[in-house]
């Protein structure tokens, strides 16, 4: 009778997203121009995705690549890989949707750069979803091959860094 973690990570991610949105609303309520105007919500969504996305993905990568060293040193961390993977999946889907909502709200200002960012986000989300929930072994194998390409993650990071540099 093991504990199956399915909804708690989703609830945790939703709570973190709501807390981040609330903190953004409170911090921009001081009269700063950033949170005001017709693009205030869109800007807040973009800031949330840019602030949390790389941190959560990097934390997952560090945990995943430290597993062999943990085993070699005889360490057993209190957090199991499956739980960290579930948190990675749900948070990435949530933040991907937040980033896409940011792009959708600012669609009239989009250039080729923003469309490329959206395409990479959608591609990573689709391959991640197929990797996690597909029943077909061949589909999972192709999804793993595509989703785990470090070049895609670096490409997304560089494109978003350029985007934020240009927009600021």
C-alpha positions as CSV (number, residue, x, y, z in Angstrom):
1,X,0.0,0.0,0.0
2,X,2.4,2.7,-1.3
3,X,1.6,6.3,-1.5
4,X,1.0,7.3,-5.0
5,X,2.0,10.9,-5.8
6,X,-0.3,12.3,-8.5
7,X,-2.3,15.3,-7.3
8,X,0.0,16.8,-4.5
9,X,2.7,18.0,-7.0
10,X,0.0,19.6,-9.1
11,X,-1.5,21.3,-6.1
12,X,1.9,22.4,-5.0
13,X,2.7,23.9,-8.4
14,X,-0.7,25.6,-8.6
15,X,-0.1,27.1,-5.1
16,X,3.3,28.3,-6.1
17,X,2.0,29.9,-9.3
18,X,-0.9,31.6,-7.5
19,X,1.5,32.9,-4.8
20,X,3.9,34.2,-7.4
21,X,1.1,35.9,-9.3
22,X,-0.2,37.4,-6.0
23,X,3.2,38.6,-5.0
24,X,3.7,40.2,-8.4
25,X,0.4,42.0,-8.1
26,X,1.3,43.3,-4.7
27,X,4.8,44.4,-5.7
28,X,3.6,46.2,-8.7
29,X,0.7,47.9,-6.8
30,X,3.1,50.5,-5.5
31,X,2.7,52.7,-8.5
32,X,5.6,51.4,-10.6
33,X,4.8,51.6,-14.3
34,X,5.7,48.0,-14.9
35,X,2.5,46.5,-13.5
36,X,0.2,49.2,-14.9
37,X,-1.5,49.6,-18.3
38,X,-3.0,47.2,-20.7
39,X,0.1,44.9,-20.7
40,X,0.5,44.7,-16.9
41,X,-0.9,41.2,-16.7
42,X,1.0,40.0,-19.7
43,X,4.2,41.4,-18.4
44,X,3.6,39.7,-15.0
45,X,3.0,36.4,-16.7
46,X,6.2,36.7,-18.7
47,X,8.2,37.7,-15.6
48,X,6.8,34.7,-13.7
49,X,7.7,32.2,-16.5
50,X,11.2,33.7,-16.9
51,X,11.8,33.8,-13.1
52,X,10.7,30.3,-12.2
53,X,11.2,28.3,-15.4
54,X,15.0,28.1,-15.6
55,X,15.3,27.6,-11.9
56,X,12.9,24.7,-11.8
57,X,14.4,23.0,-14.8
58,X,18.0,23.5,-13.5
59,X,17.0,22.1,-10.1
60,X,15.5,19.0,-11.8
61,X,18.7,18.5,-13.9
62,X,20.9,18.9,-10.9
63,X,18.9,16.3,-9.0
64,X,18.8,13.9,-11.9
65,X,22.5,14.0,-12.7
66,X,23.4,13.8,-9.0
67,X,21.7,10.4,-8.7
68,X,24.8,8.3,-9.6
69,X,26.9,10.2,-7.1
70,X,24.3,9.7,-4.4
71,X,24.3,6.0,-5.0
72,X,28.1,5.8,-5.1
73,X,28.3,7.7,-1.8
74,X,25.5,5.7,-0.2
75,X,23.2,8.7,0.2
76,X,19.5,8.3,0.2
77,X,17.8,11.7,-0.1
78,X,14.3,11.9,1.4
79,X,12.8,12.9,-2.0
80,X,12.4,10.1,-4.5
81,X,13.2,10.6,-8.2
82,X,9.6,10.0,-9.3
83,X,8.3,12.8,-7.0
84,X,10.9,15.2,-8.4
85,X,10.0,14.1,-11.9
86,X,6.3,14.7,-11.3
87,X,7.1,18.2,-9.9
88,X,9.2,18.9,-13.0
89,X,6.4,17.7,-15.3
90,X,3.6,19.6,-13.7
91,X,5.6,22.8,-13.1
92,X,6.9,22.8,-16.7
93,X,3.4,22.4,-18.1
94,X,2.1,25.2,-15.8
95,X,4.9,27.5,-16.6
96,X,4.8,26.7,-20.3
97,X,1.1,27.6,-20.3
98,X,1.9,30.8,-18.4
99,X,4.6,31.7,-21.0
100,X,2.2,31.0,-23.9
101,X,-0.5,33.1,-22.3
102,X,2.1,35.9,-22.0
103,X,2.9,35.6,-25.7
104,X,-0.8,35.4,-26.7
105,X,-1.6,38.6,-24.7
106,X,1.2,40.4,-26.5
107,X,0.6,38.8,-29.9
108,X,0.4,42.1,-31.7
109,X,4.0,42.9,-30.7
110,X,5.4,39.5,-31.7
111,X,8.3,39.1,-34.1
112,X,9.9,36.0,-35.5
113,X,11.9,35.7,-32.2
114,X,8.7,35.4,-30.1
115,X,7.2,32.9,-32.6
116,X,10.4,30.8,-32.3
117,X,10.2,30.9,-28.5
118,X,6.5,29.8,-28.6
119,X,7.4,26.9,-31.1
120,X,10.2,25.6,-28.8
121,X,8.0,25.8,-25.7
122,X,5.1,23.9,-27.5
123,X,7.6,21.4,-28.9
124,X,9.1,20.7,-25.4
125,X,5.7,20.5,-23.8
126,X,4.4,18.0,-26.4
127,X,7.4,15.8,-26.3
128,X,7.4,15.9,-22.5
129,X,3.7,15.0,-22.3
130,X,4.3,12.1,-24.8
131,X,7.2,10.9,-22.8
132,X,5.2,10.8,-19.6
133,X,1.8,9.6,-20.7
134,X,2.2,7.7,-24.0
135,X,1.6,4.0,-23.8
136,X,3.5,3.3,-27.1
137,X,7.1,2.3,-26.5
138,X,8.3,3.6,-29.8
139,X,6.6,7.0,-29.3
140,X,8.2,7.2,-25.8
141,X,11.6,6.4,-27.3
142,X,11.3,9.2,-29.9
143,X,9.9,11.6,-27.4
144,X,12.8,10.9,-25.0
145,X,15.3,11.4,-27.8
146,X,13.8,14.7,-28.7
147,X,12.8,16.0,-25.3
148,X,16.2,15.4,-23.6
149,X,18.2,17.3,-26.1
150,X,20.2,19.8,-24.1
151,X,20.5,21.9,-27.2
152,X,16.8,22.6,-27.2
153,X,16.9,23.8,-23.5
154,X,19.9,26.0,-24.2
155,X,18.2,27.3,-27.4
156,X,15.1,28.2,-25.4
157,X,17.1,29.9,-22.7
158,X,19.1,31.9,-25.2
159,X,16.1,33.0,-27.2
160,X,14.2,34.1,-24.1
161,X,17.3,36.0,-22.8
162,X,17.5,37.8,-26.1
163,X,13.8,38.5,-26.0
164,X,14.0,40.0,-22.5
165,X,17.1,41.9,-23.4
166,X,15.5,43.5,-26.4
167,X,12.2,44.2,-24.6
168,X,13.8,45.8,-21.6
